[in-house]
Amino acid sequence: MTGPIYTKLRSAMKTEDWKRALSAVEEGIVLMPDSIEFRVTHALLLLHKLHDVEAGLLVMRQLVRDAIDKESELWMTKAISQLFDPTQDHDHIPRAERLAMGRDLSEKILALNPPEDEGYKFLSYGAVAQYCYESGDKERAIELVELALKSLDTPEHVPDGVKLRCMPSLLQALANYKKGCELRERQVRQ
């Protein structure tokens, strides 16, 4: 049933026809309201492609509530990524609201997958680290990225493809965060 919707969505995204893509996503949500992919794409289109902040924030708030209610690390990670993905421009989204949603998501992610426990941190800690960095807790951001990188070398085998996909962005984030900390330290000393 969703095949034609995905076809329309891919075509619209490829041609950057954001209104047509939004229509396809909204059709998909009607058919599959619990599809994280449709829900995240809905937020992406409204906030980052159409810059409809009012509608986008309504969608984001609901996505955040649903992710927390589901206690799904995957949903929470995808939601926080919409708010803090460094490849997206967030200047048009009210900072206080973005940080409040990020705080709620970060707290829940870290409660579900605590730093002291074994497990895969690379799936969510990069996004939580970006929230920490933007909220001013740069040392915590560095710590979380380092934990995410360390989890790629866990005793359980992490497929090479996953490492190749995750490691570059985590290493880049770590370098950026450390550079930001060094700049701040220099400014404080001056």
Backbone torsions as a table, in degrees:
resi	resn	phi	psi	omega
1	MET	NA	-30.3	-176.6
2	THR	-92.0	-7.8	-179.4
3	GLY	-51.6	-51.2	178.8
4	PRO	-63.1	-32.9	178.7
5	ILE	-66.3	-46.1	177.9
6	TYR	-61.3	-38.9	179.0
7	THR	-62.5	-46.8	179.1
8	LYS	-63.8	-41.2	-179.4
9	LEU	-64.0	-48.7	179.7
10	ARG	-59.3	-43.8	180.0
11	SER	-62.4	-44.9	-179.3
12	ALA	-66.2	-40.2	179.0
13	MET	-65.1	-42.2	-178.7
14	LYS	-61.4	-39.6	-178.9
15	THR	-91.7	3.6	-179.6
16	GLU	57.7	36.4	174.3
17	ASP	-91.1	83.3	-169.8
18	TRP	-66.5	-32.8	179.0
19	LYS	-68.7	-40.3	177.2
20	ARG	-67.9	-38.3	176.9
21	ALA	-63.0	-42.8	178.5
22	LEU	-60.7	-42.5	178.0
23	SER	-60.4	-43.8	179.3
24	ALA	-64.3	-43.3	179.7
25	VAL	-63.0	-42.6	180.0
26	GLU	-64.9	-35.8	172.7
27	GLU	-61.6	-44.0	-179.6
28	GLY	-62.6	-39.6	-180.0
29	ILE	-66.2	-36.3	177.2
30	VAL	-61.6	-42.9	-179.5
31	LEU	-76.0	-37.2	-175.5
32	MET	-134.7	76.0	-175.7
33	PRO	-64.0	-18.5	179.4
34	ASP	-101.1	19.6	175.7
35	SER	-83.1	111.3	179.5
36	ILE	-61.8	-34.9	-178.8
37	GLU	-65.4	-44.7	177.3
38	PHE	-64.3	-41.9	-176.4
39	ARG	-65.7	-43.2	179.8
40	VAL	-68.3	-41.0	179.0
41	THR	-64.3	-35.2	176.5
42	HIS	-58.7	-50.0	178.6
43	ALA	-62.7	-44.9	179.1
44	LEU	-56.0	-48.3	-177.7
45	LEU	-63.7	-47.0	-177.7
46	LEU	-67.2	-46.4	-174.8
47	LEU	-80.3	-42.1	-168.3
48	HIS	-107.1	-18.0	179.8
49	LYS	-107.3	-45.8	-179.5
50	LEU	-93.8	-13.6	-178.5
51	HIS	53.0	38.5	175.1
52	ASP	-91.8	85.0	-172.4
53	VAL	-64.1	-41.9	-178.0
54	GLU	-60.7	-53.6	179.4
55	ALA	-67.7	-38.5	-179.3
56	GLY	-63.0	-39.9	178.8
57	LEU	-68.6	-35.9	175.2
58	LEU	-60.6	-45.5	179.3
59	VAL	-64.8	-42.8	-179.5
60	MET	-64.5	-45.3	179.9
61	ARG	-58.1	-42.6	179.7
62	GLN	-68.1	-40.2	178.2
63	LEU	-61.3	-43.5	178.8
64	VAL	-62.6	-47.1	179.2
65	ARG	-59.8	-45.3	-178.5
66	ASP	-65.4	-41.0	179.7
67	ALA	-62.5	-43.9	179.5
68	ILE	-67.5	-43.4	179.3
69	ASP	-62.0	-36.5	179.1
70	LYS	-74.8	-16.2	-173.8
71	GLU	51.4	43.8	-179.0
72	SER	-105.5	114.5	178.2
73	GLU	-60.3	-37.8	178.5
74	LEU	-60.8	-50.8	-179.6
75	TRP	-61.2	-44.6	-178.2
76	MET	-64.6	-39.8	179.5
77	THR	-65.2	-42.4	179.0
78	LYS	-66.5	-36.5	178.9
79	ALA	-67.2	-48.0	-178.2
80	ILE	-65.6	-30.0	177.5
81	SER	-65.0	-33.9	177.1
82	GLN	-64.6	-28.4	-177.2
83	LEU	-90.0	-24.2	-172.0
84	PHE	-133.2	8.1	178.9
85	ASP	-57.6	118.5	-176.2
86	PRO	-66.7	-11.9	178.5
87	THR	-85.3	-6.6	180.0
88	GLN	-106.4	151.5	175.0
89	ASP	-88.3	122.7	-178.1
90	HIS	-111.9	7.0	-174.6
91	ASP	-60.2	-27.5	-177.1
92	HIS	-85.0	-6.4	-179.8
93	ILE	-97.2	130.1	-179.3
94	PRO	-53.9	121.3	-174.3
95	ARG	-58.6	-44.1	-177.4
96	ALA	-60.7	-42.0	-179.7
97	GLU	-70.3	-39.9	178.1
98	ARG	-61.1	-45.1	179.7
99	LEU	-67.0	-37.2	179.1
100	ALA	-64.7	-44.9	177.5
101	MET	-65.1	-40.4	178.4
102	GLY	-61.5	-41.6	178.2
103	ARG	-61.1	-47.6	-179.7
104	ASP	-60.2	-45.3	-180.0
105	LEU	-66.5	-44.0	-179.1
106	SER	-60.8	-46.0	179.6
107	GLU	-58.9	-42.6	-178.7
108	LYS	-69.7	-41.1	179.1
109	ILE	-61.4	-46.4	-178.5
110	LEU	-69.0	-28.1	175.3
111	ALA	-71.8	-38.0	178.7
112	LEU	-72.7	-34.8	-175.7
113	ASN	-133.1	73.0	-173.8
114	PRO	-62.9	147.9	-179.1
115	PRO	-56.7	-34.6	-176.3
116	GLU	-77.7	-14.8	179.5
117	ASP	-84.6	153.6	171.5
118	GLU	-70.0	161.3	176.2
119	GLY	137.5	175.7	-177.0
120	TYR	-81.5	110.3	178.1
121	LYS	-95.4	-22.5	-175.2
122	PHE	-66.1	-18.7	-179.4
123	LEU	-72.2	-33.6	-174.3
124	SER	-128.0	-23.7	-171.9
125	TYR	-68.5	-26.1	176.3
126	GLY	-62.1	-42.5	179.2
127	ALA	-69.4	-40.9	178.2
128	VAL	-64.8	-39.2	178.4
129	ALA	-61.2	-40.4	179.3
130	GLN	-63.2	-40.6	175.0
131	TYR	-60.2	-48.5	-178.8
132	CYS	-58.3	-44.5	-179.1
133	TYR	-60.9	-48.4	-177.6
134	GLU	-69.4	-25.8	179.3
135	SER	-85.8	-2.1	174.4
136	GLY	104.9	-4.3	-179.9
137	ASP	-95.3	72.1	-173.2
138	LYS	-67.2	-36.4	178.8
139	GLU	-65.0	-40.5	177.6
140	ARG	-64.4	-38.2	178.2
141	ALA	-60.1	-44.6	178.9
142	ILE	-62.5	-45.9	-179.9
143	GLU	-58.4	-43.7	-178.1
144	LEU	-68.5	-39.3	177.8
145	VAL	-66.1	-40.1	177.5
146	GLU	-62.2	-39.3	175.9
147	LEU	-65.2	-39.1	178.3
148	ALA	-62.8	-44.3	178.5
149	LEU	-64.0	-42.7	179.4
150	LYS	-61.6	-36.0	-178.6
151	SER	-69.2	-17.4	175.2
152	LEU	-70.9	-16.8	179.8
153	ASP	-110.0	32.4	-179.7
154	THR	-70.3	159.7	178.2
155	PRO	-57.5	-35.8	174.6
156	GLU	-69.9	138.4	-174.8
157	HIS	-68.6	124.8	171.5
158	VAL	-99.1	122.6	-178.0
159	PRO	-55.2	143.2	-179.2
160	ASP	-56.5	-36.9	179.6
161	GLY	-61.5	-38.1	178.2
162	VAL	-67.0	-44.3	178.3
163	LYS	-59.9	-45.9	-179.1
164	LEU	-63.1	-32.5	-179.2
165	ARG	-78.9	-38.6	-173.0
166	CYS	-89.5	-37.9	-170.6
167	MET	-60.9	-45.5	-177.2
168	PRO	-58.4	-43.9	-178.4
169	SER	-69.7	-35.2	177.2
170	LEU	-67.6	-42.7	178.2
171	LEU	-64.3	-39.9	178.0
172	GLN	-64.7	-43.3	178.2
173	ALA	-61.1	-44.5	179.6
174	LEU	-59.2	-45.9	178.8
175	ALA	-61.8	-43.5	179.5
176	ASN	-63.3	-43.4	-178.1
177	TYR	-66.2	-42.9	179.2
178	LYS	-64.8	-40.1	177.9
179	LYS	-63.1	-42.3	178.0
180	GLY	-62.1	-38.7	177.9
181	CYS	-67.1	-41.2	179.2
182	GLU	-63.7	-42.2	178.6
183	LEU	-62.8	-42.3	-179.7
184	ARG	-65.4	-40.2	178.4
185	GLU	-62.8	-40.8	178.2
186	ARG	-63.8	-40.5	179.6
187	GLN	-65.6	-38.5	-179.9
188	VAL	-65.6	-39.9	-178.9
189	ARG	-68.9	-25.7	-176.7
190	GLN	-81.9	NA	NA
